[in-house]
Amino acid sequence: MKAKNVAKTIIVLVFLLFPQSAFSQQEPVKTGVRAYNVNINWWRNFSDPYLQEYIYRALEKNHDLKRQNYITEQYRQTIKTVMSDELPSLTLSPAFARIKTARQQIFDVETATLRTNNYAIPLAAYYEADIFLKNHDKTAAAKKEYDSYKYKEKAADITLAADVAAVYINILKLDKTIKTQQKITNIRQKIKDLTQERYKMGLASLYDVTYTDKLHTQAQIELNDLKKDRSLLLHRMEVLTDTAFAQSGQFLCGDFDKIEYTAKIPDYISSEVVIQRPDLMKAEAELQKAKIDVKVARKEFLPSIQIFGVAGYNSLLLKNLFNWENIFALIAAAAMQKIFTGGYLTANLQKKKLVYFELFEAYKQTDLIAIQEINDALCKIKHDTQKDSDNLKKLQLEASNFNLIQERYKAGIESYLNLIQYEENLMSLQKEKDDSKAQRLVDCISLYKAAGAKL
């Protein structure tokens, strides 16, 4: 029974000292905030019934995002730890001492051995007077570091949304391309069979038979590669959204022919959008922190003023411990000026300045890269849109020619072999058109990412 009581007592003490909330995992950032970061309403421009749902799922379940959230939360807690240096600290140190003195012989006088107890309950206070605002500046630097990680987290949200959308669009494209490639494979099977029949009748050579067989084999290899690519993309989507689509077989997706970017592509992106990119704002926050660190390094040369005090009770008898006569107190102040530190303060100041210059160059480079990425995305959209338009025109012309071939076949002017060869050519152009459309849609996503989701 005693053991059980001791165990219960320990459990109660643990829950009193460490509340349950300290052990529970809390989500630092909610999905709604992430949805705002990625401008979730912008994805409606693709007029797809499932795209937004997969982005929501990724924002909610992706483990890299959760990890980044917890890192950001760590820096938020760092602000509190740094801010504590601006406040006084109190320490309560109850103490008990058992004192025994040795017997002493002083000339003819012999002292008795003394045994006594000493009880003390001192309360110690310490405060560094922040008259030069050094500790306040350290708190400001910690806040800027926290801001930089918030912007890093926002950039991770935008990158994840763009990755999910790009993978989703490529899966849709591969679904259609696989169907088209299956038709090409079937056509080449028919061409191979017809060529073998013609060979038996002496109308085709052995080379023609082996050549058509090779083309059919190539079509099968390409079909297998497309299926492999589709499976790999599905695995990628599973990782991004933490959902087992392959096992459940419940990957719902729209129609590639229906998905389209309906919003107007801007001719240019204003500088106001560029400076709101998360990576640029992160670099700016890091630069501001470095500037504050330089200020703190300068203030390290100034004296520090420390105020401390002790108050409490001290008694030889426990029953008299809290008597007013046994109270004691001490208060003191001291100014400390560092005279010689082996060059540490000077080197530390120079180091902080060099870090500032380094981050300043990194900020300017990030700015240039942001402008380049936006210009690259606009350039790709322009030329890939033109390429897609040309592929559509090419496909329409070939479809018109195929209709003529069908009419000639019905009239007995063209052979069935020529008809299906024209059909294969039409399928190949359809694949080119689907590839250019997918690239054009992915270019729109690249512009979204380059603009920091501010389209």
Phi, psi and omega in degrees: 000321180297320180298319179296318179296319178297317179297317179298319180298318179297317180297317179298316179297321179297315182288334176285319181282324181235095181301160184297329180297337179289337181263341184282144178276129180243138179280112184297322184234132183275161182298327180299322178293319178295320178299323176293321180300322184269004180053060191303330181292338180296330184288350174292342180297344180271357175047046178242135185285347187242343187299311180300322182297319180291326177293317176302315182296319179294318179297331183274325191247344186297130186283330176296322178294315179299319178298316179296324178299316181291326175296316178298320179295326177300318180287333174293321177290331177298325177302318181294321180293321179288321180296334180297337178291342178278350184250155176289156177245141179239139181226127176254124186229077175299139184219148175226137180224137174256119188248131175227124179257148179284156177285132183243148177243110178246102186054241181267359183260128179247122180275149180277157175291132184251128174235125181205165177252154176227125180243134181217139175230081180273143173246114184257137179236141179221137179209131174262114181295114185269059184288338177263004177061030179293312180293327177296320178293325177296322176295319178297322178295320178296324178294321178293323177295321176297319178298321181297323179283334173295318178292325176296320178295320178296319177298323178295322177299313182294317179298319180296314179300318179294320179296316179299315181295317181296317178296318181298314180296320180291329174294317177300317180296317181294325177302315179287320181296324178296319178296318179294318180293327177296322177295319179297320179297317179295320179295318180292332174295317179295320179296320178297316180295318179294322180294322177295321177295319179294326178295321179295330180269003178080015181261356179219153181270169176295327176300318179299322180294311181293326180294314179293327176294321178295318179297322178294320179295319177299320179296320178294319178298315179296322178296318178295321178296320179296319178295321177297315180299322180294319178295320179295319178294324177294321175297321178297319178294325177297319180291318182294323185253358182053049180224133182272083180288321185296321182285318182279336183067027184244040175277104181270136180212162181274199182255128182297327180291338183263336181288134183201147175273114189266344182282163180278134177282125180291151178286332179207164178246126184290159180294334178297327177288321183297316184287350177264005175297137183302321182292326178288320178292326175296315179297324178293318178296320178296322179294319178295320177298317180297324178295319177293323178298324176296318179298318179295320180298325176293320182289346176295340178285342183277158179289156175249137182250119184246133178241129180218155181205156179224136176214146179170197182243146179216128183206153175276340180242133183297324183290340180257011188299318186263019173288145182299329181294339183266007180282147177222156182208151178211134175224139183208157176224145182216139175253127183243126179239123179283122182265311182221125179233019179071024180085007184296313184297317179295315180295322180295320178296315179297322179297315180295324177295318180295322176298319178298313180297321179298312181292330177295318177294321178296323178296314179295322178293319177298322178297315179296318180296322179298315179295319179298314182297322178293315179296320178298317181296317178295321178295315180297318180299316181299308185283322179289331174294318177295320178297318179295322177295319178293321178295324177295318178297317179299317180295320180294321177295318179293323177295322177294318177296322179295323176297322177294320179297321178298319178294320178293325178293319179294330179277358178083014182272325181252150178276162178295328179297314177296324181298311183286334174293321175295323179295321177298318178298322177296319178295322179295320177292328177296321177296318178297320179294319179294321178297316181291326177293316179298319179296321179296319179292320178294326176298322177297322177293323178297321177294320177301315180291319181294330179273006179066034178068016182259039177272000000 
